[in-house]
Amino acid sequence: MPKSLDRHLFAQGGRCFFCNDHLPRERASIEHLIPTSKGGTSADDNCVACCVALNMLLGSMPVKEKMRIILNQGGRFTCPSKINNQAAKQVASPKPKA
């Protein structure tokens, strides 16, 4: 699927389909909008490039649930990889106690 990933990254301007953040190839994966486990295909019109963290979160959810997760963010969608990075930074450098 590497050629498919490259094709989707190019078509999406090197950005994650869901969070629109810059998406380096090493953090990218193919997400099936309608999961193959639910009858979706690997055709280009059912696939997008997204970050691995989002692909893991959305997994084999039906497309309706995926969209609900995105819409629930109220236009302020933050990629789970950023949330994890922020939490890791806080743990790595805790604020001094006053």
C-alpha positions in Angstrom: 0.0 0.0 0.0 3.0 2.4 0.0 2.1 3.8 -3.5 -1.5 4.3 -2.4 -0.2 6.2 0.7 2.0 8.4 -1.4 -0.8 9.1 -3.8 -3.2 10.1 -1.0 -0.5 12.3 0.7 0.1 14.1 -2.6 -3.6 14.6 -3.2 -4.1 15.9 0.3 -1.2 18.3 0.1 0.8 16.4 2.7 -1.8 16.9 5.4 -3.9 14.5 7.5 -7.4 14.2 6.1 -9.0 14.6 9.6 -6.9 17.1 11.6 -5.3 18.9 8.6 -1.9 18.9 10.3 1.3 18.5 8.2 1.8 14.7 7.9 5.2 13.3 7.4 5.2 9.9 5.6 6.7 8.1 8.6 3.7 9.2 10.7 1.1 8.5 8.0 -1.2 5.6 7.4 -4.2 4.7 5.2 -7.6 5.0 6.8 -10.6 3.3 5.2 -13.6 5.6 5.7 -15.9 2.6 5.5 -13.8 -0.1 7.2 -13.0 -3.2 5.3 -14.5 -5.2 8.2 -17.8 -3.4 7.5 -17.7 -4.0 3.7 -15.5 -1.1 2.6 -13.0 -1.5 -0.1 -9.4 -0.3 -0.6 -10.5 1.8 -3.6 -9.2 5.4 -3.6 -12.6 6.9 -2.9 -12.8 5.0 0.4 -9.3 5.7 1.6 -7.5 8.7 3.0 -4.1 9.4 4.5 -4.2 10.2 8.2 -1.8 10.1 11.1 -1.3 6.8 12.8 -2.8 8.1 16.1 -6.1 8.9 14.4 -6.1 5.6 12.5 -5.7 3.8 15.8 -8.5 5.8 17.4 -11.0 5.5 14.6 -10.0 1.9 13.7 -13.0 -0.1 12.5 -15.7 2.3 13.6 -18.5 2.9 11.2 -18.1 6.1 9.2 -21.0 7.7 11.1 -19.1 7.2 14.4 -15.9 8.6 12.9 -17.7 11.7 11.8 -19.4 12.1 15.2 -16.0 12.1 16.9 -14.7 14.8 14.5 -17.9 16.9 14.8 -17.9 16.7 18.6 -14.7 18.7 18.7 -16.7 21.8 17.6 -14.3 23.0 15.0 -11.3 22.7 17.4 -10.2 19.2 16.5 -6.9 18.3 18.0 -5.1 15.2 16.8 -4.7 12.6 19.5 -0.9 12.5 18.7 -0.7 16.1 19.9 -2.6 15.4 23.0 -0.3 12.5 23.8 2.8 14.6 23.0 1.5 17.4 25.3 0.9 15.0 28.1 4.3 13.4 27.7 6.0 16.8 27.8 4.2 17.6 31.0 5.2 14.4 32.6 8.8 14.8 31.4 9.1 18.4 32.8 6.7 18.9 35.7 6.2 22.4 37.0 8.0 23.1 40.2 5.9 23.1 43.3 5.4 26.5 44.9 
